[in-house]
Amino acid sequence: MPGTPSPVSPGPSEPAMSFQFVNLTDPSDTKDQKVRRAIRSHVTKQQHQKAEQLAAARRSNSDPQLLGTSSAQISQGRAHAASYPLSRPTTSGQQSPVSPASSSDVSSFSSTPKHPMIDVSQVYPAQWLPYLNQILENYLAFTAKEVLQSDDAPTMALLRSTWMPFVMTDVALLHAVLLFAASLFRSSMAAHAQVVDLYQLKDMAIQAMNGNLSTKDSMIATMATMAQYEAFWRDRDAFATHMSGLRQFVEMRGGLAALGLDGFLERMLVAIDFNLARTTGHERLFASSRQSPLRQGSHG
């Protein structure tokens, strides 16, 4: 309407600075291990959030549509992503036809009374639900064969009985795993390419991470999985951000040996790190771990 000013979108604002006060009664208290750990944790959290905000700003300038595009468009990935010297993870052998499955199939990953499993029907859009089980099954096959380098029955059983129940109890980790899994499966799932929105799912993962940054097991696993996702899409900056956060958070926990899942989380991180070093050329973070990344028979 003439003469009526058009709405003005709010411009980008500087992120609010977050302060955390530490109560000290004596200058020597600054040398206390707990105080130093709290300060490092807060600084790391702020750095990680700032890096994610910058990455989100870059993504907002790119084409919001990824899934549902042609194979030629998909192969280009994101225009701003820097290429790695080596190839991305392969999805060989995963080209079978796909049809919707019952969303209840996801419940085949058992939960425990102490850590109840997330109800995916309360988290994801209804149109995604029929495909979640097949996406996650493909992810398990990839993780066993390409990451753990052993797709035998004991390894698959371990992933089902230990890893997936762990994934299904934390929403940020579940978002990250599903995001990476959907990326792996995109080229072999024509129907899914019109259903699951990777950009929406990534936003969900980032929001869940930033809302609950900590050094707990699930957050450390989430960072490792997001690093896998960014490596797949060859986004060097975002990949480096997650790997840096992963290294710092593991250090603040006291090292890999301090992580849970009876040693299996350490094994997964070492294997993921080894696989990413092989596919991206980055220097391994956990090369000094006592865990071997290849073909282990136990996780204790």
C-alpha positions as CSV (number, residue, x, y, z in Angstrom):
1,M,0.0,0.0,0.0
2,P,1.5,3.4,-1.0
3,G,2.7,5.5,1.9
4,T,2.9,2.5,4.2
5,P,6.4,1.7,5.4
6,S,7.4,-1.9,4.8
7,P,8.3,-4.1,7.7
8,V,12.0,-4.0,8.4
9,S,13.7,-7.2,9.4
10,P,15.9,-6.9,12.4
11,G,19.5,-6.8,11.5
12,P,22.1,-9.2,12.8
13,S,22.9,-8.5,16.4
14,E,26.0,-9.3,18.3
15,P,25.7,-12.4,20.4
16,A,25.1,-11.6,24.1
17,M,28.2,-12.1,26.2
18,S,27.8,-14.8,28.8
19,F,29.5,-14.4,32.2
20,Q,30.0,-17.0,34.8
21,F,31.1,-15.8,38.2
22,V,33.6,-17.7,40.3
23,N,33.5,-17.1,44.1
24,L,37.1,-16.7,45.4
25,T,38.1,-15.9,48.9
26,D,41.8,-15.8,48.4
27,P,44.0,-15.2,45.3
28,S,45.6,-18.6,45.7
29,D,42.2,-20.1,45.0
30,T,42.8,-19.5,41.3
31,K,45.2,-22.4,41.3
32,D,42.5,-24.8,42.6
33,Q,41.9,-27.6,40.1
34,K,38.1,-27.3,40.3
35,V,38.2,-23.5,39.7
36,R,40.5,-23.9,36.7
37,R,38.4,-26.6,35.3
38,A,35.2,-24.5,35.6
39,I,37.0,-21.6,33.8
40,R,38.2,-23.8,31.0
41,S,34.8,-25.3,30.6
42,H,33.1,-21.9,30.3
43,V,35.6,-20.6,27.8
44,T,35.4,-23.7,25.7
45,K,31.6,-23.4,25.7
46,Q,31.7,-19.8,24.6
47,Q,34.2,-20.6,21.8
48,H,32.2,-23.5,20.5
49,Q,28.9,-21.4,20.5
50,K,30.6,-18.5,18.7
51,A,32.1,-20.9,16.0
52,E,28.6,-22.5,15.5
53,Q,27.0,-19.0,15.1
54,L,29.6,-18.1,12.4
55,A,29.0,-21.4,10.7
56,A,25.2,-20.8,10.8
57,A,25.6,-17.4,9.3
58,R,27.6,-18.9,6.4
59,R,24.9,-21.5,5.9
60,S,22.2,-18.9,5.8
61,N,23.7,-17.5,2.6
62,S,23.7,-20.8,0.8
63,D,20.9,-22.6,-1.0
64,P,18.5,-23.9,1.7
65,Q,17.4,-26.8,-0.5
66,L,19.6,-29.9,-0.5
67,L,17.5,-33.0,-0.5
68,G,15.2,-33.5,-3.4
69,T,17.7,-32.1,-5.8
70,S,19.2,-33.9,-8.8
71,S,22.2,-36.2,-8.3
72,A,24.4,-33.6,-10.1
73,Q,23.3,-30.9,-7.6
74,I,23.8,-33.2,-4.6
75,S,27.3,-34.1,-5.7
76,Q,28.3,-30.4,-5.6
77,G,27.4,-30.3,-1.9
78,R,27.5,-26.8,-0.3
79,A,29.1,-24.2,-2.4
80,H,31.1,-22.7,0.5
81,A,32.6,-26.0,1.6
82,A,36.3,-26.5,1.1
83,S,37.4,-29.8,-0.5
84,Y,39.5,-32.3,1.4
85,P,42.5,-33.8,-0.3
86,L,41.0,-37.3,0.0
87,S,37.6,-38.8,-0.8
88,R,34.6,-38.7,1.5
89,P,33.4,-41.9,3.3
90,T,31.9,-44.4,0.8
91,T,28.5,-45.8,0.8
92,S,29.3,-48.8,-1.4
93,G,26.9,-51.7,-1.2
94,Q,24.1,-49.5,0.1
95,Q,22.1,-49.0,-3.1
96,S,19.2,-51.3,-2.4
97,P,15.6,-50.1,-3.1
98,V,13.9,-48.6,-0.1
99,S,10.3,-48.6,1.0
100,P,8.7,-47.0,4.1
101,A,8.8,-49.1,7.3
102,S,6.8,-48.9,10.5
103,S,8.1,-46.2,12.8
104,S,7.8,-48.6,15.7
105,D,10.7,-50.5,14.2
106,V,13.0,-48.0,15.8
107,S,12.0,-49.4,19.2
108,S,14.0,-52.5,18.4
109,F,16.9,-50.7,19.9
110,S,16.4,-51.6,23.5
111,S,16.3,-49.1,26.3
112,T,16.9,-49.4,30.0
113,P,14.8,-48.2,33.0
114,K,17.6,-45.9,34.0
115,H,17.9,-44.3,30.6
116,P,14.5,-44.5,28.8
117,M,14.6,-44.3,25.0
118,I,13.4,-41.1,23.3
119,D,10.0,-41.4,21.6
120,V,10.9,-40.4,18.0
121,S,7.2,-39.7,17.2
122,Q,7.3,-36.8,19.7
123,V,10.5,-35.4,18.2
124,Y,10.4,-35.7,14.4
125,P,7.8,-34.7,11.8
126,A,5.4,-37.5,11.1
127,Q,6.4,-37.8,7.4
128,W,10.0,-38.8,8.5
129,L,9.0,-41.6,10.8
130,P,8.5,-44.4,8.3
131,Y,12.1,-44.1,7.1
132,L,14.0,-43.7,10.4
133,N,14.6,-47.4,11.0
134,Q,16.1,-48.0,7.5
135,I,18.3,-44.9,7.8
136,L,19.6,-46.0,11.2
137,E,20.1,-49.6,10.0
138,N,22.2,-48.3,7.1
139,Y,24.2,-46.2,9.6
140,L,24.9,-49.2,11.7
141,A,26.2,-51.2,8.7
142,F,28.4,-48.2,7.8
143,T,29.7,-47.8,11.3
144,A,30.6,-51.5,11.6
145,K,32.2,-51.9,8.2
146,E,33.8,-48.5,7.6
147,V,34.5,-47.2,11.1
148,L,35.0,-50.2,13.3
149,Q,36.4,-52.2,10.3
150,S,34.4,-55.3,11.4
151,D,30.9,-56.1,10.2
152,D,30.7,-59.5,11.9
153,A,27.8,-60.6,14.1
154,P,29.5,-59.7,17.4
155,T,30.3,-56.2,16.3
156,M,26.7,-55.6,15.0
157,A,25.3,-57.0,18.2
158,L,27.5,-54.7,20.2
159,L,26.3,-51.7,18.3
160,R,22.7,-52.7,18.8
161,S,23.0,-53.5,22.5
162,T,25.4,-50.7,23.6
163,W,25.7,-47.9,21.1
164,M,22.2,-47.4,19.8
165,P,20.5,-47.5,23.2
166,F,23.0,-44.9,24.3
167,V,22.2,-42.8,21.2
168,M,18.5,-43.1,21.7
169,T,18.6,-41.5,25.2
170,D,20.0,-38.1,24.3
171,V,18.2,-35.8,21.8
172,A,21.3,-33.9,20.6
173,L,23.2,-37.2,19.9
174,L,20.1,-38.7,18.2
175,H,19.8,-35.6,16.0
176,A,23.5,-35.8,15.1
177,V,23.5,-39.5,14.3
178,L,20.3,-39.3,12.2
179,L,21.8,-36.3,10.4
180,F,24.9,-38.2,9.5
181,A,23.0,-41.4,8.7
182,A,20.5,-39.5,6.4
183,S,23.5,-38.0,4.6
184,L,25.1,-41.4,4.1
185,F,21.8,-42.8,2.8
186,R,20.6,-40.0,0.6
187,S,21.8,-41.3,-2.8
188,S,20.1,-44.7,-2.4
189,M,16.8,-43.5,-1.0
190,A,14.8,-41.7,-3.6
191,A,11.7,-41.5,-1.5
192,H,13.6,-40.2,1.5
193,A,15.1,-37.5,-0.6
194,Q,11.7,-35.8,-0.6
195,V,11.0,-36.3,3.1
196,V,13.9,-35.7,5.5
197,D,15.2,-32.2,5.5
198,L,18.9,-32.2,6.3
199,Y,19.0,-28.4,7.0
200,Q,16.1,-28.6,9.4
201,L,17.7,-31.6,11.1
202,K,21.1,-29.9,11.3
203,D,19.5,-26.9,13.0
204,M,17.8,-29.2,15.5
205,A,21.1,-30.8,16.3
206,I,23.0,-27.5,16.7
207,Q,20.3,-26.0,18.9
208,A,20.2,-29.1,21.1
209,M,24.0,-29.0,21.4
210,N,24.2,-25.3,22.3
211,G,21.4,-25.7,24.8
212,N,23.2,-28.3,26.8
213,L,27.0,-28.1,26.2
214,S,28.8,-30.1,28.8
215,T,31.5,-32.8,29.0
216,K,29.1,-35.7,29.5
217,D,29.5,-38.8,27.4
218,S,26.6,-38.0,25.1
219,M,27.8,-34.5,24.2
220,I,31.3,-35.8,23.4
221,A,29.8,-38.5,21.2
222,T,27.6,-35.8,19.5
223,M,30.7,-33.7,18.7
224,A,32.4,-36.7,17.1
225,T,29.3,-37.5,15.0
226,M,28.9,-33.9,13.9
227,A,32.6,-34.0,12.8
228,Q,31.7,-37.1,10.7
229,Y,28.8,-35.2,9.1
230,E,30.9,-32.1,8.3
231,A,33.7,-34.3,6.9
232,F,31.1,-36.1,4.7
233,W,30.1,-32.7,3.2
234,R,33.7,-31.5,3.1
235,D,33.1,-28.4,5.2
236,R,36.6,-27.9,6.5
237,D,35.8,-25.0,8.9
238,A,32.9,-26.7,10.6
239,F,34.8,-30.0,10.7
240,A,37.7,-28.3,12.5
241,T,35.3,-26.6,15.0
242,H,33.8,-29.9,16.1
243,M,37.2,-31.7,16.2
244,S,38.6,-28.9,18.3
245,G,35.6,-29.0,20.7
246,L,35.9,-32.8,20.9
247,R,39.6,-32.7,21.8
248,Q,39.0,-30.0,24.5
249,F,36.0,-31.8,26.0
250,V,37.8,-35.1,26.2
251,E,40.7,-33.4,27.9
252,M,38.4,-31.8,30.4
253,R,36.9,-35.2,31.2
254,G,40.3,-36.5,32.1
255,G,41.1,-38.3,28.8
256,L,39.5,-41.2,26.9
257,A,39.9,-43.6,29.8
258,A,37.5,-41.5,31.8
259,L,34.6,-42.0,29.4
260,G,31.8,-44.4,29.9
261,L,30.0,-47.4,28.2
262,D,32.6,-49.7,29.7
263,G,35.3,-48.5,27.3
264,F,33.1,-48.7,24.2
265,L,32.8,-44.9,23.9
266,E,36.6,-44.7,23.8
267,R,36.7,-47.4,21.2
268,M,34.2,-45.5,19.0
269,L,36.0,-42.2,19.3
270,V,39.3,-43.8,18.4
271,A,37.8,-45.6,15.4
272,I,36.0,-42.4,14.3
273,D,39.2,-40.4,14.6
274,F,41.1,-43.0,12.7
275,N,38.5,-43.2,9.9
276,L,38.3,-39.4,9.6
277,A,42.1,-39.1,9.5
278,R,42.1,-41.7,6.7
279,T,39.4,-39.8,4.7
280,T,40.3,-36.2,5.3
281,G,44.0,-36.3,6.0
282,H,43.7,-34.5,9.3
283,E,46.1,-35.4,12.1
284,R,44.7,-38.0,14.5
285,L,43.6,-36.7,17.9
286,F,43.7,-40.0,19.8
287,A,46.7,-41.7,18.2
288,S,48.1,-42.4,21.7
289,S,45.1,-44.3,22.9
290,R,45.6,-47.8,24.2
291,Q,42.6,-48.8,22.1
292,S,43.2,-50.1,18.6
293,P,40.7,-48.7,16.1
294,L,40.6,-51.9,14.1
295,R,38.9,-55.3,14.7
296,Q,38.6,-55.6,18.5
297,G,36.8,-58.5,20.0
298,S,35.8,-56.8,23.2
299,H,34.9,-53.4,24.6
300,G,35.8,-53.7,28.2
